[in-house]
Amino acid sequence: MTPGDLATIATVALLGACLLAALALVALVVGARRIRSREAVTASRPFAPAPTSIADIDTDSVALAETRAELARTAGQLAEARELEVRVEASRRELASWISHDLRTPLAGIRAMAEALEDGMAPDPVRYYRQIRGQVDQLTGMVDDLFELSRIHAGTLRLSLEQVSLYDLISDTVAELAPVATAKWLDLRFEGERGLSILADPRELSRVVGNLVMNAIQHSPPGSPIVVSATRHDRGLASIAVLDFAGGISEQDLPRVFEAGWRASEPRTPAAPGLPTGGAGLGLAIVQGIVRAHHGEVSVVNTNEGCRFEVLLPVATDVTAPTFA
């Protein structure tokens, strides 16, 4: 076994440990959210209807009317808490299923190539090393996404705010992803204002733009345009939009686009061979978490031929460095 083989095996082992740690963090975060939802239910129980009958109480009484209204509000809160807990549990199971699926493919490939190298059966060892490196990079990206999402949900995402030129930030991101878009014959371009600045964390905001652009690249058919823009919104906010022509998202899936682990029930144009597949579907959930940490909002709407993702961020200079839970 060559030193290169040993280095490869050591790298894979290290990544396996990182993945286990990341999955544990995600499990802890989801568990914390379930506990909070249960606490909400418990806190509302003192207001639940008493087992005694109130049929004999004067129905015209003001006190009775207020009690009924309070009971109705409490019943609504209980129903919402139960629905939230069901959704969180379903999302947790779906996320675990997708992560397991996405981990299995690259790990199986790495193992097969490592065994071929170990047995001296690899016809082109250099090509195998390159492929292993690519698979390791893919796993590393998944680990990074898991840790980022766990920081967001745990409330430990710290922002280093500074004055950021949206034109410079978006231009850098577009230039970085241009080779990926070119490989798929996509027309990736920037439009909009050049003098618009906001107070933001440039690293985290770059991740937001990069995730949205990569999402568009993955689903856009060859030859179609992807337009990234920065403009001033009517509400006095800064708007960052990514418009693609990859077909719309079904109406039933639109409310779930930013859920961790979500994937469309009816996939849009599939990614071209060789391009990143988007990991376990964490990119858009991370986008939402970072945007909310900046006191902003993110949305998606269907257009005639695709989708338009829009991020709205405050332009005010008095934003403090928040955390997001």
Protein Blocks (a to p, Z undefined) as FASTA:
>chain_A
ZZklmmmmmmmmmmmmmmmmmmmmmmmmmmmmmmmmmmmmmmmmmmpccfbdcklpcfkb
mklmmmmmmmmmmmmmmmmmmmmmmmmmmmmmmmmmmmmmmmmmmmmmmmmmmmmmmnop
afblmlmmmmmmmmmmmmmmmmmmmmmmmmmmnopaccddddddfklmmmmmmmmmmmmm
mmnopacddedjfkbccdddfklmmmmmmmmmmmmmmmpcghiacdddddddfkopacdd
dddfebpadfklmmmmmpghiacfbdcddddehiaehinopmmmmmmmmmmmnopacddd
ddfklccddddddfbfkbccdddZZ
